[in-house]
Amino acid sequence: MTSVLSLIVSIFLFIQSPAREVNTFNSIDTVVSAIENGSSSDLAKHFDSSISLNINGLQGDYSKNQAELVLKDFFRKNPSQGFSLVFRSENNPSLSSYIGDYQTGQGVFKVFIKVSQQASDFKIYSLEFVKG
């Protein structure tokens, strides 16, 4: 009886845990790739319907489409020379935070990304690029 219960618990943990982790890591990987490639359209696919955006002190709340245009201009003026995550906080299953370094010819920008988990997808609700 104990071994059957252990087997059921093991199967449950195997089925549940990795799926959530893989989904989170795959999702943030697409965001990392979009920032690294300077693709505002790929990044905007992960925006919530409205997003708090701070581009080096110019901050405000934007619709998904407005934020995409602001980022398109930022990426045009500051072409990517690389992006890497330096911090992940994924302890809360519904809210996660990430910090990264966005390399440009004009210097490094710290990037602060805040996401909320919504059903099986996640949405960026806050994004900041701050020149370091």
N, C-alpha and C positions, 0 to 999 in steps of 0.2 A: 504494500500500500504506500509506504513512504517513497519507494523508488518510482512508483507511478506518479505520485504528486510532484516529486523532483523533476521528472521528465516533462510533465505538463508545464511547470513553472519555467524550466529551461527553454522549452519550445516557445512559450509566450514571450519571454525576454528576447530570444533570438529574432522572432518575427517583429516585435514592436520597436526595440531600441535602434538597431541599425538603419531601419527605414527612415526614421526621423533624422538621424545623424547624416546619412547620405544626402537626404533632401536639403538640409541646411547647408552642408558643405558645397553641394553642387550649385545651390542658389547663390551663395556668396561668391563662388568661383566665377559665375557669369558676370557679377558686378565688378569683380577685380579685373576681369578681362576687358569689360567695357571701359573702365577708367584707364587701364593700361593702354588701350587702343585709342583713347580720346573719342569714344563714340557716344555722343549724347543720346542718340536714338536707341541704342542697345541699353544704355543705363536707364532711360526713361521707361522702359518696359517694366521696370521694377518699382516705379514710383507709386505712392498712394495717390488718390484723386487730388489731394492737395499736399504740398510738401513745404517744410520750413527749410529755406536755402540761405546759406551764408557764403558768399564768395569774397573772401578777404575783406570783410567789414561791410559789404553791401548785402544786407540781409532783409528777408521778408518772407511772407507766405505766398506761394505761387500755386497755380493750377499745374497739373502734370505737363500740359503743353507749353505754358510759359516757362516753367523750370527747364524744360528741354532746350528752349531757345537761349536762355541765359547761359546754360552749360555749353551749348554749341559755340557761343561767342567766346566763353572762357577757354575752351579747348583750342579754338582757332588762334587766340592770342598767346596761349601757353601750351604749345604742342608737347605731348608726352615723350619723355625719355625713359619711362619706366614707372611702375607702381608696385608697391608691396605692402601687405598687411603686416603691422608690427604688434597688434593687440586684438584679441578676440574675447568677447564676453558673451557666452552663449548659455549661461546658467539658467536663466529664466526662459522657459519654452515659448513664451509669447512675445518677449522683447529681447533683442540682441543688439550689441554695440560693437563697432569695429573702428580701429584707428589704423591709418596707413600713411605712407610717404609717397607723394606724387612728385616725380622728378621732372623738371623742365630746364630749358636753357637759362631761365631767369632765376633758378633756385628751386628749393624744395617747399612744397605745400604739405602741411599736415591735413589729412582728410579724416573727418569724423562722420561715421555712417551709423544711423540708428534705424533699425528695422522692427516691424511688428509681424508676428506670424498670423496669417489669416487663412483659415482652413488649411489647405495643403500647400499654399503659396505664401510668400512673404512680400511685404511692401516696405519700401524706404519712406519714412515719414520725416526724416531730418538728414540733411547733408551739408557739410561745411568743408570749404577749402580755405585754409589759413596759412599765409606765407610764414615760414619758420625762419 
